[in-house]
């Protein structure tokens, strides 16, 4: 089973972590080995809003009508924010085509800034371009997400342990701010902002760990997690639930209790993966 789930993880990493031993961090360490195998898996990221109107009939897929909500701007960054929000809040679902002619007409823009925006989305891993067919919203499988969650359950407590001193010192306010941002975004039903806050919370442990290997692992997962969360965040009947889970994780992290952090993380992942059975 684990050979299937952790095909790109060294077996030694799994055994060391399961037995409660910290992975070695020298040049021969298993975390470095893990980095070397996973770094090529996926792209990386950074940071929206529009409105959904009638769908157009005809043709192959369903084309959405986009409308500016922020002040209209024809810059590539402005177009990028409109399209990114449409992808992350599910108006344009995974696998759907982004048709240049219709988007340009809807937004009243030329093809030039639109193509720049699409290139930026492709670099972020949110869309894929297929020659002679066009641009499509990227897809992520349940198996991808489940495998990432299994591995994160092993390595994220270690990243948090390495980050504890920074989190209990100068970065305490940064961690707590991500929780506030998540509360606010969920209360406003702002899916793109809630995803940014959610990922920002977990990214902090890897970033503050001082381990480039761990940070590269996170970078390899983030785009797939972002796409998954664009679906998952809309399934919470109580928008406070997700933010409360992160409040508990933050409290445990600041206490420095690595075992309790692992238990809370496992509970958090069970909630996040409740639709993956």
QUITA-V132629 format. One record per residue. RES is the residue in three letters. SS is DSSP state (2 for helix, 1 for strand, 0 for the rest). PHI is phi in whole degrees, 0 to 359 (NA if undefined). D_CENTER is the distance of its C-alpha to the mean C-alpha in Angstrom with 1 decimal. Layout:
# QUITA-V132629
RES | SS | PHI | D_CENTER
RES | SS | PHI | D_CENTER
This chain:
# QUITA-V132629
UNK | 0 | NA | 25.6
UNK | 2 | 290 | 23.8
UNK | 2 | 297 | 25.0
UNK | 2 | 285 | 23.0
UNK | 2 | 289 | 19.8
UNK | 0 | 241 | 19.8
UNK | 0 | 303 | 21.6
UNK | 0 | 260 | 20.0
UNK | 0 | 260 | 20.5
UNK | 0 | 296 | 24.0
UNK | 2 | 302 | 25.9
UNK | 2 | 297 | 27.2
UNK | 2 | 298 | 23.7
UNK | 2 | 298 | 23.4
UNK | 2 | 294 | 27.0
UNK | 2 | 298 | 26.9
UNK | 2 | 289 | 23.9
UNK | 2 | 295 | 25.4
UNK | 0 | 275 | 28.7
UNK | 0 | 84 | 27.3
UNK | 0 | 266 | 28.1
UNK | 0 | 290 | 25.8
UNK | 0 | 298 | 25.0
UNK | 0 | 294 | 27.2
UNK | 0 | 243 | 25.8
UNK | 0 | 278 | 28.6
UNK | 0 | 298 | 28.7
UNK | 0 | 263 | 29.3
UNK | 0 | 295 | 26.7
UNK | 2 | 288 | 24.5
UNK | 2 | 294 | 21.3
UNK | 2 | 298 | 22.4
UNK | 2 | 297 | 23.2
UNK | 2 | 299 | 19.8
UNK | 2 | 302 | 18.3
UNK | 2 | 299 | 20.9
UNK | 2 | 275 | 20.0
UNK | 2 | 264 | 16.2
UNK | 0 | 305 | 15.9
UNK | 0 | 273 | 17.0
UNK | 0 | 293 | 14.6
UNK | 0 | 221 | 11.8
UNK | 0 | 290 | 11.5
UNK | 0 | 221 | 9.7
UNK | 0 | 220 | 8.7
UNK | 0 | 197 | 10.1
UNK | 0 | 235 | 11.4
UNK | 0 | NA | 15.7
UNK | 0 | 179 | 18.0
UNK | 1 | 206 | 20.4
UNK | 1 | 226 | 22.4
UNK | 1 | 261 | 23.0
UNK | 0 | 240 | 26.6
UNK | 0 | 301 | 28.7
UNK | 0 | 272 | 27.7
UNK | 1 | 270 | 30.1
UNK | 0 | 274 | 32.0
UNK | 0 | 84 | 33.2
UNK | 0 | 75 | 31.6
UNK | 0 | 281 | 29.2
UNK | 0 | 254 | 26.0
UNK | 0 | 264 | 25.4
UNK | 1 | 260 | 25.1
UNK | 0 | 272 | 23.7
UNK | 0 | 263 | 25.7
UNK | 1 | 264 | 23.7
UNK | 1 | 217 | 25.2
UNK | 1 | 294 | 24.8
UNK | 0 | 246 | 24.1
UNK | 0 | 287 | 23.8
UNK | 0 | 305 | 26.9
UNK | 0 | 299 | 27.4
UNK | 0 | 216 | 26.7
UNK | 0 | 264 | 27.1
UNK | 0 | 287 | 25.3
UNK | 2 | 304 | 22.5
UNK | 2 | 295 | 20.1
UNK | 2 | 295 | 21.3
UNK | 2 | 294 | 20.9
UNK | 2 | 303 | 17.4
UNK | 2 | 295 | 16.3
UNK | 2 | 297 | 18.1
UNK | 2 | 290 | 16.6
UNK | 2 | 298 | 13.0
UNK | 2 | 296 | 13.6
UNK | 2 | 297 | 15.4
UNK | 2 | 288 | 12.7
UNK | 2 | 285 | 10.0
UNK | 0 | 263 | 12.9
UNK | 0 | 89 | 14.2
UNK | 0 | 298 | 17.5
UNK | 0 | 251 | 17.0
UNK | 0 | 285 | 15.7
UNK | 0 | 306 | 14.4
UNK | 0 | 89 | 17.4
UNK | 0 | 278 | 19.2
UNK | 1 | 278 | 21.1
UNK | 1 | 260 | 20.9
UNK | 0 | 272 | 24.6
UNK | 2 | 301 | 25.7
UNK | 2 | 299 | 29.1
UNK | 2 | 288 | 28.0
UNK | 2 | 295 | 25.2
UNK | 2 | 299 | 27.6
UNK | 2 | 291 | 30.3
UNK | 2 | 299 | 28.2
UNK | 2 | 268 | 27.1
UNK | 0 | 67 | 30.5
UNK | 0 | 233 | 29.3
UNK | 0 | 277 | 30.3
UNK | 2 | 288 | 28.5
UNK | 2 | 299 | 28.1
UNK | 2 | 295 | 25.4
UNK | 2 | 295 | 23.7
UNK | 2 | 293 | 23.6
UNK | 2 | 296 | 22.3
UNK | 2 | 296 | 19.4
UNK | 2 | 295 | 18.7
UNK | 2 | 297 | 19.0
UNK | 2 | 296 | 16.4
UNK | 2 | 294 | 13.9
UNK | 2 | 294 | 15.0
UNK | 2 | 297 | 14.5
UNK | 2 | 282 | 10.8
UNK | 0 | 88 | 10.6
UNK | 0 | 274 | 10.3
UNK | 1 | 227 | 14.0
UNK | 1 | 234 | 16.6
UNK | 1 | 255 | 20.3
UNK | 1 | 248 | 23.0
UNK | 0 | 308 | 26.5
UNK | 0 | 68 | 29.0
UNK | 0 | 239 | 26.6
UNK | 1 | 124 | 24.1
UNK | 1 | 257 | 20.4
UNK | 1 | 229 | 18.2
UNK | 1 | 294 | 14.8
UNK | 0 | 295 | 12.9
UNK | 0 | 242 | 12.8
UNK | 0 | 227 | 11.2
UNK | 0 | 270 | 13.7
UNK | 2 | 300 | 14.1
UNK | 2 | 294 | 15.6
UNK | 2 | 305 | 12.6
UNK | 2 | 294 | 10.5
UNK | 2 | 297 | 13.7
UNK | 2 | 294 | 14.5
UNK | 2 | 298 | 11.3
UNK | 2 | 297 | 12.0
UNK | 2 | 300 | 15.6
UNK | 2 | 289 | 15.2
UNK | 2 | 300 | 12.9
UNK | 2 | 298 | 15.8
UNK | 2 | 275 | 18.1
UNK | 2 | 264 | 16.7
UNK | 2 | 293 | 14.8
UNK | 2 | 299 | 18.1
UNK | 2 | 294 | 19.7
UNK | 2 | 299 | 17.3
UNK | 2 | 295 | 18.0
UNK | 2 | 298 | 21.7
UNK | 2 | 293 | 21.8
UNK | 2 | 269 | 20.2
UNK | 2 | 305 | 22.5
UNK | 2 | 299 | 25.2
UNK | 2 | 294 | 23.1
UNK | 2 | 291 | 21.4
UNK | 0 | 275 | 24.9
UNK | 0 | 244 | 26.2
UNK | 0 | 293 | 25.0
UNK | 0 | 262 | 21.3
UNK | 2 | 304 | 22.0
UNK | 2 | 295 | 21.8
UNK | 2 | 295 | 18.4
UNK | 2 | 298 | 17.0
UNK | 2 | 294 | 18.9
UNK | 2 | 293 | 17.9
UNK | 2 | 297 | 14.2
UNK | 2 | 292 | 15.7
UNK | 2 | 299 | 18.0
UNK | 2 | 298 | 15.5
UNK | 2 | 293 | 13.6
UNK | 2 | 305 | 17.1
UNK | 2 | 296 | 18.1
UNK | 2 | 295 | 15.3
UNK | 2 | 294 | 15.7
UNK | 2 | 296 | 19.4
UNK | 0 | 272 | 19.3
UNK | 0 | 55 | 17.2
UNK | 0 | 264 | 15.1
UNK | 2 | 299 | 11.9
UNK | 2 | 303 | 10.3
UNK | 2 | 292 | 11.4
UNK | 2 | 292 | 10.4
UNK | 2 | 293 | 6.7
UNK | 2 | 301 | 7.5
UNK | 2 | 291 | 9.7
UNK | 2 | 301 | 7.8
UNK | 2 | 292 | 5.4
UNK | 2 | 298 | 8.7
UNK | 2 | 299 | 10.7
UNK | 2 | 288 | 9.6
UNK | 2 | 302 | 9.3
UNK | 2 | 301 | 12.9
UNK | 2 | 298 | 14.4
UNK | 2 | 291 | 13.7
UNK | 2 | 295 | 14.8
UNK | 2 | 272 | 17.9
UNK | 0 | 291 | 18.8
UNK | 0 | 79 | 20.9
UNK | 0 | 253 | 19.9
UNK | 2 | 296 | 18.8
UNK | 2 | 296 | 18.4
UNK | 2 | 294 | 15.8
UNK | 2 | 296 | 13.9
UNK | 2 | 293 | 14.1
UNK | 2 | 301 | 12.8
UNK | 2 | 300 | 9.5
UNK | 2 | 302 | 9.5
UNK | 2 | 289 | 10.2
UNK | 2 | 262 | 7.3
UNK | 2 | 299 | 4.3
UNK | 2 | 296 | 5.2
UNK | 2 | 296 | 6.1
UNK | 2 | 295 | 3.5
UNK | 2 | 298 | 2.7
UNK | 2 | 294 | 6.3
UNK | 2 | 296 | 7.1
UNK | 2 | 294 | 6.4
UNK | 2 | 298 | 8.4
UNK | 2 | 268 | 11.1
UNK | 2 | 294 | 10.9
UNK | 2 | 298 | 11.2
UNK | 2 | 279 | 14.4
UNK | 2 | 269 | 16.0
UNK | 0 | 282 | 16.8
UNK | 0 | 289 | 20.5
UNK | 0 | 249 | 20.7
UNK | 0 | 297 | 18.1
UNK | 2 | 282 | 19.2
UNK | 2 | 303 | 18.3
UNK | 2 | 296 | 14.6
UNK | 2 | 294 | 15.7
UNK | 2 | 294 | 18.7
UNK | 2 | 302 | 16.8
UNK | 2 | 285 | 15.1
UNK | 2 | 299 | 18.6
UNK | 2 | 295 | 20.0
UNK | 2 | 299 | 17.6
UNK | 2 | 296 | 18.4
UNK | 2 | 298 | 22.1
UNK | 2 | 293 | 22.3
UNK | 2 | 299 | 20.6
UNK | 2 | 287 | 23.1
UNK | 2 | 281 | 25.9
UNK | 0 | 80 | 25.1
UNK | 0 | 268 | 25.5
UNK | 2 | 293 | 23.5
UNK | 2 | 292 | 24.7
UNK | 2 | 292 | 23.9
UNK | 2 | 299 | 20.4
UNK | 2 | 298 | 20.0
UNK | 2 | 294 | 21.5
UNK | 2 | 295 | 19.3
UNK | 2 | 295 | 16.1
UNK | 2 | 298 | 17.7
UNK | 2 | 295 | 18.5
UNK | 2 | 297 | 15.0
UNK | 2 | 292 | 13.7
UNK | 2 | 298 | 16.8
UNK | 2 | 293 | 15.9
UNK | 2 | 295 | 12.4
UNK | 0 | 255 | 14.0
UNK | 0 | 297 | 17.2
UNK | 0 | 265 | 17.0
UNK | 0 | 261 | 16.7
UNK | 0 | 298 | 20.3
